[in-house]
Amino acid sequence: MRSYQKQQFSRYSAPVVKPENRSSAKSFAYLTPWLFVFTLIWIAGYVTVFPDPIGLAASNWPLVIVGVFGAFIGNATAIGGGIVFIPVLMFAYQVDPVSALKLAFVTQAVGMTSGASGWLRRGEVPLPLLKWTVPALIIGTMMSTFLIHPQPMLVKGLFGPIAFITGLLTLITLDRKGGLIELPASASLPIILVSFIGGMITGWVAIGEGEIIAAFCMLAYGLNANRAIGLGVVLLSLNSLLLASIHAFYYGGVPWDMAAFTMLGVLWGGRLGPFLAQWISPRATKKGFAFIALLDGLMITLQASYVMFFR
């Protein structure tokens, strides 16, 4: 009888590792030939497409730093670089919310993909979960993009609360290391629903899919923190690629003169998250990023409330 119960448990439960173990992560180098190749391609495209590349660079070069910082946040915590891009563009560059959202999509498509490659090379992405999560996030993204198209007040009205919630989730999961390296079979339906909701939210505010799915896996099932973040980064990367394609080729309106600089920044910043995670504890970094998300959420919520009730 005990033997039968043991077989049933091993069939439906994920393997357990000690929380202090960082799973079977593979090390990888930050600098690769591809980074330099893509940088040369960027330079060639930049000087070809824009009529005044020097003048444009003189006014928009700080966006490269914004891109590096946003990509680092997105790939270290799975929140997404939109937590940085959208507030900076709205407050510092006076860009309307929908254009800022479009820029976040095309920028994250580069930065999160760069970071996702790092997490995949480290072997810290639970690949079997992709068959459940990817179709769900695609359906959710399509619904939020085509059925309820993003509008300025929708973006501003949702971004603040979602940013605040992701900040809280980051703080809640701060010390969660987790013991599982895979999820049990019973987690398939819940993770489909969470991924679907995350896809809808990301279609409206550019953030949500990565942190929500990572926090859910850690809090509900005790998935190893690095593997949960790795999964979140990969899903947000796929989500951003899909949304970037839709807004670039179907809807249009992407501010490419600014996106060019944030994309260069995320190209180099995208691998910083998984690269630095090889040696340093992400606790202090995640704590700082959580407070940034909380501050972003409060600022944009207050501004949206002011516009709604006093203008």
Buried (B, 14 or more C-beta within 10 A) or exposed (E): EEEEEEEEEEEEBBEEBEBEEBBEBEEBEEEBEEBEEBEEEBEEEBEEEBEEBEEBBEEBEEBBEBBBBBBBBBBBBBBBBBBBBBBBBBBEBEBBBBBBBBBBBBBBBBBBBBBBBBBBBBBBBBEEBBEBBBBBBBBBBBBBBEEEEBEBEBBBBBBBBBBBBBBBBBBEBBEBBBBBBBBEEEBBEBBBEBBBBBBBBBBBBBBBBBBBBBBBBBBEBBBBBBBBBBBBBBBBBBBBBBBBEBBBEEBEEBBBBBBBBBBBBBBBBBBBBBBBBBEEEBEEBBEEBBEBBBBBBBBBBEBBEEEEEEE
